[in-house]
Every structure is written in structure tokens, then in C-alpha cells.
Amino acid sequence: MRELENLRARIDKIDGQIVSLLNQRAEIAKRLGKMKKLSGKEIFDASREKIVFDRIKLLNEGPLSEKSLEKIYQTIIRQCREIQK
């Protein structure tokens, strides 16, 4: 039972780090959105998103599948794109 509590505590700590990193990413996305608006660029950039997805696939060492990570990142990118509007 102690190991279960330790593992859950580790997950809680990691979740805190993930939330912090996602918010940092969102802040940067917000700044990018402002820059894009000022320069007249579109918020959506398919080529940049492809680069992000390709990079994530290269970084993945498992156990999450490429498809799982792609789904996670689709959501992250979509939400960051919303922030840029």
C-alpha cells in the first residue's frame, strides 16, 4: 500500500510540472499570436505544426505510442491556437 501512495505522489508531482509547462507554452503561444497579428500572418501554420509533430515523434521513447502523443499534442496545439486568437 505504501508503494501505491508513493507512485500516486510521484504522479501528482509530475502533473503539477505538466500543468506548469503547459501554461508556459500557452503564454508563449499568446505572445506569438500577438506577433502574428501585428505582422498580418495567419494563426494556423500547417508547416509549423508538421514540424512540431515530427519532432515529438523523434523525441518519443515510449511507452506512449506515436498515435497517443499525436492526439495529446493535437489538443495542446488546438488550445494554444485558441489563445492566439
C-alpha positions as CSV (number, residue, x, y, z in Angstrom):
1,M,0.0,0.0,0.0
2,R,2.9,2.4,0.7
3,E,4.3,1.9,-2.8
4,L,0.8,2.8,-4.2
5,E,0.8,6.0,-2.3
6,N,4.4,6.8,-3.3
7,L,3.6,6.2,-7.0
8,R,0.5,8.4,-6.7
9,A,2.5,11.1,-5.1
10,R,5.0,10.9,-7.9
11,I,2.2,11.2,-10.5
12,D,0.8,14.2,-8.6
13,K,4.2,15.9,-8.7
14,I,4.5,15.2,-12.4
15,D,1.0,16.5,-13.0
16,G,2.0,19.8,-11.3
17,Q,5.0,20.1,-13.6
18,I,2.9,19.3,-16.7
19,V,0.4,22.0,-15.8
20,S,3.2,24.5,-15.2
21,L,4.8,23.6,-18.6
22,L,1.5,23.8,-20.4
23,N,0.8,27.2,-19.0
24,Q,4.3,28.4,-20.0
25,R,3.7,27.1,-23.5
26,A,0.4,28.9,-23.6
27,E,2.0,32.2,-22.6
28,I,4.5,31.9,-25.4
29,A,1.7,31.0,-27.8
30,K,-0.2,34.1,-26.7
31,R,2.9,36.2,-27.4
32,L,3.3,34.5,-30.8
33,G,-0.4,35.3,-31.6
34,K,0.2,39.0,-30.9
35,M,3.3,39.0,-33.2
36,K,1.4,37.2,-35.9
37,K,-1.4,39.7,-35.8
38,L,1.0,42.6,-36.0
39,S,2.7,41.1,-39.0
40,G,-0.5,40.1,-40.7
41,K,0.2,36.4,-40.5
42,E,-2.4,33.6,-40.1
43,I,-2.7,31.9,-36.7
44,F,-2.7,28.5,-38.3
45,D,0.6,27.4,-39.8
46,A,0.3,23.8,-41.2
47,S,4.1,23.6,-41.9
48,R,5.0,24.6,-38.4
49,E,2.5,22.1,-36.9
50,K,4.0,19.3,-39.1
51,I,7.5,20.2,-37.7
52,V,6.2,20.0,-34.1
53,F,4.5,16.6,-34.7
54,D,7.6,15.2,-36.5
55,R,9.8,16.4,-33.6
56,I,7.5,14.9,-31.0
57,K,7.7,11.6,-32.8
58,L,11.5,11.7,-32.8
59,L,11.6,12.6,-29.1
60,N,9.2,9.7,-28.1
61,E,10.9,6.9,-26.3
62,G,7.7,5.3,-25.1
63,P,5.8,3.8,-23.5
64,L,3.2,6.2,-25.2
65,S,2.6,5.3,-28.8
66,E,3.2,7.9,-31.5
67,K,-0.5,8.0,-32.1
68,S,-1.2,8.7,-28.4
69,L,1.3,11.5,-28.4
70,E,-0.1,12.9,-31.6
71,K,-3.6,13.0,-30.1
72,I,-2.3,14.8,-26.9
73,Y,-0.4,17.3,-29.0
74,Q,-3.3,17.9,-31.3
75,T,-5.2,19.1,-28.2
76,I,-2.4,21.1,-26.9
77,I,-1.8,22.9,-30.2
78,R,-5.5,23.5,-30.7
79,Q,-5.9,25.1,-27.3
80,C,-2.8,27.2,-27.8
81,R,-4.1,28.3,-31.2
82,E,-7.3,29.4,-29.5
83,I,-5.3,31.5,-27.1
84,Q,-3.6,33.2,-30.1
85,K,-6.9,34.5,-31.5
